Amino acid sequence: MADEIKKESAEDKFRRLAETRVNAVLQKIRILSNLSKPPYKFGDEQVEKIFQAIRSELSEVEEKFKKRGSKKTSGFSL
């Protein structure tokens, strides 16, 4: 397998890594939702801070992709 990875194109490598990383992020977001259930207690301000941090980081990453000329699409598909 190591030889196969060395021979893969830049696009194939991007696709392979992006799918793995995006799926990992999506799984972490799903796990985060577990905090919305009992026995956890939280306030509106705490929730806003969480989602502001996520939105901010996501915006920064999106800008990095846009600067490289990536086209924005609806949904996620490789």
C-alpha positions as CSV (number, residue, x, y, z in Angstrom):
1,M,0.0,0.0,0.0
2,A,2.9,2.4,0.7
3,D,3.9,2.1,-2.9
4,E,0.4,2.8,-4.1
5,I,0.2,6.0,-2.0
6,K,3.6,7.2,-3.4
7,K,2.3,6.8,-7.0
8,E,-1.1,8.5,-6.4
9,S,-1.7,11.9,-8.1
10,A,-2.1,15.1,-6.1
11,E,-5.8,15.1,-6.8
12,D,-6.2,11.5,-5.7
13,K,-4.2,12.3,-2.5
14,F,-6.4,15.3,-1.9
15,R,-9.5,13.3,-2.3
16,R,-8.3,10.5,0.0
17,L,-7.2,12.9,2.7
18,A,-10.2,15.2,2.4
19,E,-12.7,12.4,2.7
20,T,-11.0,11.1,5.8
21,R,-10.7,14.5,7.4
22,V,-14.1,15.7,6.6
23,N,-15.7,12.5,7.9
24,A,-13.7,12.9,11.1
25,V,-14.9,16.5,11.5
26,L,-18.5,15.5,10.9
27,Q,-18.2,12.7,13.5
28,K,-16.8,15.2,16.1
29,I,-19.8,17.5,15.4
30,R,-22.2,14.7,15.9
31,I,-20.4,13.9,19.2
32,L,-20.7,17.5,20.3
33,S,-24.4,17.3,20.0
34,N,-24.4,14.8,22.9
35,L,-23.7,17.8,25.2
36,S,-27.2,19.1,24.4
37,K,-28.8,16.3,26.3
38,P,-29.1,15.6,30.1
39,P,-27.3,15.4,32.4
40,Y,-25.4,18.5,30.9
41,K,-26.5,22.0,31.9
42,F,-25.5,25.1,29.9
43,G,-26.5,28.6,29.2
44,D,-27.3,30.4,26.0
45,E,-24.0,32.4,26.2
46,Q,-22.0,29.2,26.4
47,V,-23.8,27.8,23.3
48,E,-23.2,31.0,21.4
49,K,-19.5,30.9,22.3
50,I,-19.2,27.3,21.0
51,F,-20.9,28.0,17.7
52,Q,-19.1,31.3,17.2
53,A,-15.8,29.5,17.6
54,I,-16.9,26.8,15.1
55,R,-18.2,29.4,12.6
56,S,-15.0,31.5,12.9
57,E,-12.7,28.6,12.3
58,L,-14.8,27.2,9.5
59,S,-14.7,30.7,7.8
60,E,-11.0,30.9,8.0
61,V,-10.5,27.5,6.4
62,E,-13.0,28.3,3.7
63,E,-11.2,31.5,2.9
64,K,-7.9,29.5,2.5
65,F,-9.6,27.3,-0.1
66,K,-11.2,30.2,-1.9
67,K,-7.8,32.0,-2.1
68,R,-6.5,28.9,-4.1
69,G,-9.3,29.3,-6.6
70,S,-11.6,26.5,-5.4
71,K,-15.2,26.9,-6.6
72,K,-17.9,26.9,-3.9
73,T,-20.5,24.1,-4.3
74,S,-23.6,23.3,-2.4
75,G,-23.2,20.2,-0.3
76,F,-20.0,18.1,0.1
77,S,-18.9,15.9,-2.8
78,L,-15.6,14.8,-4.1
